[in-house]
Each structure stands twice: as C-alpha cells, then as structure tokens.
Amino acid sequence: MTTLRGTVVRAGRAIERFAEHRAAAWAVFATGLAVYGFVSLALPLQAGRDLPRYLLDYAQLFDAHVVFPMAILQRTPGTPVVVGTLLEAGPLVAEVGFAVLYALSLVAWFCVARRYGPYAAVATAVALLAYPSYVLLFHELASDALFAAAFALVALLVVRVAEAPTLGRSVALGLGIVGLVLARPVGQALVLLGLVPLVAAHGARARAVAAAGFAAAIVLPLLALSGHNAIRADDFAVVRGGSASLLFRTFVADRIVRPENGTASEDLARAVSRELLANEPYRSRGIDLQTFFSSGSSRMNDDFVVLSDRTWGWDDDYRHLARAAREAIRAHPGTYARGVTRDVWRLLLWPVYAPVEEVDSQAAPRPAGARVEASTSPPAGDDLIPSSREAPYISTPDGRIREVWTSADDHGFVFRDAVDQEGAAALDREVNGLLDGLGQREQHPALVRLVNELSRLYPRPFMWLVVGIVAVAWRRPRGFAVPAALAGAALLVMVSTSLAVYAVAEYAAPVVPAFVLLATAGALGRRSA
C-alpha cells in the first residue's frame, strides 16, 4: 500500500511539473498535430457543408462588380476568406492550415484549464485529444472548424479578462466575439460574454472603461462590415434575412407554416399559388398548397427568398416572411417548443461521424462528399421537386438575374446584362478551380470506420455537462464562474441554433470543449480556501 501511495504521489508531482512547464503548451500542440495526422491517413481534408457557396462569396468579395450580391449577404466573410485563401495556396496548404488551427485550439483550451490547476489542464488536454468529433470538424472545409477555433480563442480571452479586466483585454475579447460572428452569424448571441469584464472590474470607472472598450471592439468592425455590404450589395446588414431566420425551422423542421395561421400567412399562400405553383417545377408535378406547406422541403423553402424579394420588394428584408413564421409559432407553440427542445437534446447527444466511402462491389459507390452521420437526413419533401424554382443566391435588388425553366426538369440562369453573364461564367471557373484540388487523396474506409466507432464510444456532450454541474456544486473550485459562463455560452449557441434550424452534430461539437472544461475544472480544479 505504501509503495502504491508513493507511486501515485510521484505521478501527481510529474503531472504538476509537466502542466506548469513552459514547454507543456508546445507538447499539446505537437500531440495535436500527430492526432490530426493520424486521422488524415484515414480521412483527407474534404469539402464541408455549403463550401461552393462560401467560395462563391470569396470569389467575388473583392471584385469591382458584384454579380450575386446575395452570396455576399447570406454569410459573414470570415469562413469564405480563410477557406478561399487556403485553397488558393493548394489543398496541401489548406490541410496543414486546418491542422495548425486544430492544434492551436487544443493549446487554447489547455491554457484556459491551467488556470484551475495542473490536473484540470492535463485532463482537459487528454479529453480533447481523444475527442474524435472535434478533430473531425477540422477535416471539413466549412464554418464549423473556424467557429471551433474562434470559440477556443474567446475562451482564453474570457479567462484573461476575468483575471485582469483592463481596457486592452476587454477590447481583445470584443474582437474575439467579432471573429465568432465572422465565422458564423450565431456568434452574435455571445455578445453576452461582455458581462464578464463588467462583473470582474472593480469600481464604476473601471467598469465603464471595460464596457466601452468591449462595445467599441464589437460595434466598429460590424458597422464596417454592414457598410461594406451596403455599398457592395445594397443592404446595410451584417447578414441579410436575419428577421426571417425562424422561417426555416417552422417550415422545414416543424411544418407549422399554414395559410390559416394569420394574415401574413394568407398573403404568403397567395404569392406561392400565383408565382410558384403555377410554374415549373411545381406545375407538372401537381403540387398544391396543401402539399407545399406540409412538405417540409428545404428546396421549397429556398424559393421563399426570391419570392419575397419580388413580391414585397428587396427593402422589405423578409419582414413579411418573419411575420408568417411568428404567426406559425403563435398558432402552434407546443409543436415549435417540442421541436426546439428535441433538437437541443440531439445537439447534446449526437457525435460527429465521418463519411465512409463504401467499397462493396454490390452497392453503388457513395460520393466522396456524402454524409453518414447521426444527425437528420435531408428533409423528406426534397424529393418532390428536383430543385428550387430559383436559387436564393441569384436574387438582386433589380431582378436582373432569373432562373428560367424550359421543361419540367431543365432550367438555367438568364442574365439581363452581358457583364453579369460573363462575370458568372468567370466565377464558375474560379470556384470549380478551387474545388478541383479536393478529393484527390482516397480515404481508407477501415480506418474511417475505426474513427467513427471511437466517436460513438466517446462520452456524449451532455455527460460532460452533467459531471461539470455536479462537480462544481459539490466542490466549489476556485474561479468556477468562468468555466460556468463558458458552458452557459455553449448552451446558448445550441439553443440559438435550434430556434432557427434542425440539429446537425457539427453545430454542437465546436462548443463542447466548454462542457469538458466545466467537468475537469469542477472535478480536478483547485478548491477555494
């Protein structure tokens, strides 16, 4: 027994020496690169969700003439710029870049956890290095990996400003929140983290200075982005259509948008009958109002964008669609609340799985970009029509670009101005050129299945959250307010996302490290005196 006790004590001291050594962060960084490299043997870097749209945004972001203003307005520019710049340098550079982002994210969480003791720091690093969903995020060129990296940086900035709420650190935290917004618009919800410097500062003057620095760091860059969008794409907004963000959930996921819900819904139904159902691809398939509104089709939902811009005008900014969504929620509050609750639970439950290329000769090969995941499959109604009548990103203030159907299945863009037609062709070539470099390396299905099995076996996000809440309540570790605030921010991201869309595992994985931190700091952090 004495020998065992001595071994445990020596191991504990070794962990303390390692965690407190300045080389510890470099060790975490190097180990992160090794983990990323191992997973890359199984799964090379691949296109993530909506990558062509991000690249379309990137390809025209600095052009003198904007062909598709909606491509710029529908997404914030952080992901397009980072992903596009990396792909310009080549697929290998992009993969190395995402590997470095992954390793730096681990280092950031390690440095945050080190504030709560060496055991919490090492446990956090080990837990995240062993977390398959987290490394899989960084094997897809999408906003998820960049949001994960930005959230890790914000966590480090939060703990620093909590330690010393100076003007400089408050400004840095504000800029970190801007980085989250530029990666994914839902980051706007985390402006609430500005309460940290307010609470941490002592005295009215210190609080005023910290609050002013934080606010200026957020407002000025987002005002600049809105001004850019107003000049280049005719809409003074960070992203266009935020007022109608609830429509996707109410129409596609919950299927509660119905003509009888209210006056805005009746107006929407009349516009759908007149502009959509009387034309292809709806007319030849006999789709009526009942089928349309009960379909849950994301393709039909896409048609609302151009329909709204042409029926109620570009300057309406989808306020009519937003009213229809609110009418749906008021008419069916229980259905909406159950749907949101269900999807928050799914985000707390689901792991990320990598797509597997099937090699069974009896089965049709799966496309390299196909998904095999524990999230939802595409909406069932999407097989009712081959495509939306008009792609949302072609909408313009003056309607100069249209998508014309020449039969029940054939359609294409028609440009009023030759300069737009030439510009669109150039954009297609540029986007396709950036995409051509991806998918040249084959994955190893057996290794991918191993990674997916590890992902299935890894503790689910809600488990870390429950352990953290219980541990913090029981032990009251020193400084537990910051891990609790970060876990609350992670939950806020999940709830905010679920209010507007259905659950996808990749929406949750970027913020799950906050739950891991809460558990490790709660269970292993230094206790208050």
N, C-alpha and C positions, 0 to 999 in steps of 0.2 A: 504493500500500500504506500509506504514511504517513497519507494522508487517511482511509482506511478505519479504520486503527487509532485515529485521533483521534476519528472518529465513534463508534466502539464505546466508547471511554473516556468521551466526553461522555454517551452514552446510559446507561452504567453509573452515572455520577455522578447523573444525573437520577433513575434508579430509587432510588438510595440516599437522595437528598433527599426524594423522594416518600414512600418507606416510613417514614422516620424523622420525617416531619412529623406534627404532632398532627391535622391535617385528613385524613390518609390513611384513618383508620377511617371518617370521615364519607363520604369518596369511595366506599369499598367499600359502605357502607350504601346510598347513593344509587344506585349502579350495580346493586346487588341488587334494589332496588325497581323499577328500569327493566326488568331482565330478567324479574322476576315479572310486571310489567305487560304485557310483550310476550307472554309465554306465556298470560296471562289473555285476551288478544284471541283466541287460538286455543281455549283451554280454560278456561271459567269454573270456579270452585270447585264441587266436586261431592261427593256422599256417598261415603265410603270404606267399607272393609270393616267390617261389623257396626255401622254407625252407628246403626240403630234400637235395638240392644241397649245401646249407650253412652247413648243418650238416655233409654231406659227406666230405667237406673241413675240418671241425673241427675234425672229427673222425680220420683223417689221418695226421693232421697237425704236430703232434709230434711223429708219428711212425717212426721207423728206416727205413722201406721200404715203399715208396710211390707207391701205386697201380695205382691210377688215377691222374697223375700229372696235367692234365687239370683242374680237380676240384679245385686244389690249384691256378692255374694260371689265371682262368677266373674271380676270385673275390678277392678283398682285404680281409685280415683276420680279420678285426675289428668285423664285424657282426657275422661271424662264431664263434669267440672266446666268445663274450659276450652271444650270444643266446645259444650256446652249453654248456657253463659253468652254466648258469642259469637252463637249462633243466636238467643237471646232478644233480642239487640240488633238482629238483622236480618242477612240474607245479605251485604249490602254490608259491614257492620262485621266479619263473620266473614272475608270475603275480605281486607279491609285488615289484620285481625289476623294472618292467616297470612302475608301479605306481609311484615309487620314481623318476625314470627318468622323467616322465611327470611333476611331481610337481617341481622338480629342474629346468626344462626348463622354467616353468612359473616364478619361482623366478628369473632366469637369465634375462628374458625379463623385469620383474618388476624393477630390479636393473638398467638395461640399461635405461629404461624410466624415472627413478627417477632423472637422471642427467638433465632432461629437465623440471623438476617441479613436484610438488605433484599431480596436476590434470592429467598430462600426465601419471604418474606412475599408478595411480588408474584406469584411463580409459583403459590403456593397459592391466592391470591385469584382469579387468572385461571383456574386449572384448575377451581375450584369454580363460578365464574360460568358457565363453559362446560359444566358437567356437567348435562345435561338430566334425568337421573334424580333429581337432588337437588331441583331446582325443582319437578318433577312431584309429588314427595312432598307438597309444601305446597299442591297443588291438590286434595287429597283430605282431607275431614274424617275423620281416623282417627288412631290412636295413632302411626302411622309418623312423621308430621311432628313431633309433640310429642317423641317419642323422639329424633329427629334434633336438635332444638333443645336438649333436655336434655343430650345427649351432647356437643354443642359447648360448652355451659357447663361440663360436667365436665372437658373437655379443658383449658379455660382455668384452671379451679381446680386441676387437677393440676400444670400448669406453674408456677403461682404457689406452691403448697405445696412444690414441689421447689426453688424458689428460696429460700424462707424458710419452713421448717416450723413456723410459730408455732401457738399454740392456736387463734387466730381462723381462720386459713386451713385448719387441719385440720377444724374444725367446719364451715366452709363447704363443704369437699369432701364431708364426710359428708352434709350436707343436699342437695348436688347429686346424690349417689347415690340418696337418697330420692326426689328428683324423677324420676330414671330409673325407679325402681320404680313410682312413681305413674303414670307414662306407660305402662309395660309391665312386667309382673312379671319378665321375664327380666333386668331390670336388677339383680336380686339377685345375679347372678353377678359383677357388677363391684365388689362389696364388696372383692374382692382388690386394688383400687386403694388400699386403706388401707395397703398395704405401702409406698407412696411416701413418706408423711410419716415412717414408721418408718426407712426407709433414709436419707432426707435429713437427719433430725435428728442432731445430734451430742451424744453423752453419754446415759447411761441416764435421767437425769431428763427431758431434753428429749424423748426417745423415749416415755417413759411419759405425759407430758403430751399429746403429739400423738396417741398412740394412744387415750388416754382421751377426748379431745375428739372424735375421729373416731367412736369407738364410740358415745358418748352421742348424737351428732347423728344416727346411723342408728337406734339401738335405740329411743330415746324416741318419735320420730314413728311408727315402725312398731308399737310397742306400743300407742300411742294409736289407730292405725287398727284393730289387732286388737281392742282393747277396744270400739271403736265397732261393729265387726262382731258381736261377741259380744252386745252389748246390743240392737242393731237387728235382727240376722239370725241370732242363735243359733249362732254359730261363731266361736271365738277364733282367727282366722287372718288373715293379710294377704290371701290369696286362698284360696278353698275348692277342694279337689280336687288340690292340688299333688302329693300322693302318687301319683295316678293319671295324671300328665302323660305318662307313657310309653305309655299305652294307645292314644292316638290314632295315634301313629306305627306301633306294632306291629299294630294292627287295620286302619287305613285305608291307610297307605302301604306297609307291608311284608307285610301279610296273613299273619302268622305266629301269630296267636292261634287255637289249635285245642283242642278238648276233651281230646285225648290228651296235652297238654303237661304236665299235673300236676293235683293235687287241686283247686286253686283254679280252674283252667280247667274241670274237670269240673263243679264247683259252678256256675260261670257258665253253662255249656251247659245244665244242668238248669233254671236260672232262666229262660234265654232260651226254652227249649221250653215251659215252663209259662206264663210271663207275656207273652211276645211272639208267638211263632209260632202260638199257639192263638187269637190275636185279630187284629183288623184293625190295620193294612193288610196284615199278613203272610198271614193265613189264606186269603183269597180268591185270593191270588196264588201259592199253593202253595209258599211259601218254606220250605225245610227247613234243618236245622242246617248241612249242607254248603254250601248256597248262602249262608246267613247269614255264616258265618265266612270264606268265600272271596270275599265281595263287595267288600270294601274300601270300603263305603258310609259316608260321614260321617253320613248320616241314621240309619243303624242304630247307629253309634257314639254318637250323641246319646241313643239310648234307654237306654244303659248308666247314665246319671245317675239318672233316676227309678227304673229297675230296681234299682239298688244301694241307693238310699235306702229303698225299700220292702221289699227282701228282707233286707238286712243292717243296716238302721237308719241314721238320719241321723248318729249319733255314730261310725259306722264310718269316715266320711270317706273312702270309696272305697279303703280299705286292701285290701279283697278284690280290687277291680279292679287295684290296683297289683301284688298278688301274681300275678295272671293275666298281667299284662304282663311281669313279671320271669321267669315261667316260659316265656313265649314267647321271650324273649331267650336264656335258657339253652338252650332246645331248638333254636333256630335262630340261633346267634351270628353265623355268616357272613352270613346274609341281612340281619340287622339292621346289622352293621358296614358292609356294602356299601351299604345304603340311606342310612345317615348320611353316609358318605364321598361318595356321589353327590350328596347334597343340599348338602353343604358346598361341593362343587365348583360346583354350579349357582349358589349364592349368590355365589361368587367370579367367576362368568361372566356371569350374566344382567343386562341393563339393565332399567330400568322403562320400560314403554310406556304411553302414554295411550290410553284407549278412543276409538274412532273411530265416530262416527255415520254409518252408510252412507246415501248419498243415491240409490243406484241404484234406479230405479223397478222393476226386475225382481226386486229382492231385498226380503225382508221387512225392515222397519226394525229396527235394533238398539236396545234400550232404552238410555236415557241412562246408566244405571249399569252397563252391561255392560262386561266387561273384554276387552281384546285385549293380551295380554302374553306374555312369553317364559317365564312360569312354568308350572306344571302346570294343566291344565284340571280342572274338578271331578271328584271320584272317579267312575270308570266305574259303580260299583254304585249310584250315587244315582238312576238311572232305574228301579230295581227297585221302589221304593215312592215314593208322591207326597210323603211327609213322614214324619218320625219319629212313632212312636206317641204319644209325649208330649214336648212341648218341654222341654228341660232347665231352662229358667228358671222353670217353674211348680212345681218341686219345693219342698216345705216340710217342716219337721220333723214336722208332724202330718198331712200328706197332705190338707190341706183344699181343695186345688185339683187337679182332674183334667182330662185331655183325653179326651173320650168320642167314639168312632167309631160313627156310626149307620148307615153303609154302608161299602162298600169305598173310598169316596172322600170322604165327608162326615164332618166332625169339628168339634168345638168345645170350649171350656172349660166346665166345670161347677164352680160355687163352692158350698161348704158354707155360707159366711156371706155374707149380703147386703152387708155392709160391704166385703168383698173384691170382689164383683161390681161395686159402684158405684165402688170405687176403681180397678179395672181399666179400666172404661169411661172414667173421667176421665184415666187415664194414656194410654190410646189417643188421646184427643183432644189431649192436650198434646204427645205425641210426633209425631203427624201434623201438628199445627200448626207445630212446629219444622221438620219436613221439607218442608212445603209451599213454603217460600220458596226452596228449592234448585231448580236446573234451569230457572229462568225465562229465563236467557240462553242462546241457542243457541251451540254451538261452531262453529268454522269447520274443516270436515274437511280441507281442503287444508293449512291451517297446522298442524293436529294431525299430519298425515302428515309434514310437514317436521320437526316436533319429534321425532317417532318415528324418522325417518331419522337425525337428528343423534344421537339416543340410541344407535342401532345402531352408528354410526361412532365414538362416543367410546370411548377406551381402557377396557377392562374392569377390574374391581376387582383381579383377580389380577395384571394388568400393573403397576399402581402398587405392589403389594406386592413383586413380584419386583425391580423397579427400586430400590425402597427398601432391600431387604435387600442387594442387590449394592452399592449406593452407600454404605451405612453401613459394610459390611465393607471396602470399598476406601478410603474417605476418612476414616473415623472422625471425623465432625464433632463439634464441641464440644456437649456435653449431649445426645448422641443417645439416651441411656437413656429420656428421657421420650417422644419420638416412638415408640421401640420398645415402650414399655409401653402406649401408646395403641393401636398397631397390634395388639399382643397382646390387648388388651381387645376390640377389634373382632372379632378371630378367635374369641375366647371367646364372644362374643354369637352368632356364626354357628354355632359348634359346639353351644352350649347349645340354640339354637333347633332345630337339625337333630336333636338327640336326641329331640325330642318331636313335631315336625310335619314335613311335607314342605316343600320350598323354595318360597318366593314372593319375587320380586325385591325387594319393598318391605321385607322383613325385613333385607336387607343394606345398601341404599342409605343409611340413617341413619348408619352407621358407616364407610362407605367414605372419608370425608374423612381418617380416621386413616391410611389407606394413602397417600393423596395427600400428607399431611404427612410421612410417613416418606420418600417419594420426593424431595420438594422439599428437605427438611432434609438428607437424605443427599447429594443431588447438588449442592445450591447453598448449604448452610449453612456457616457459618464453621468452619474446621478447627481442631482442637486445636493448641495451641502445641507 
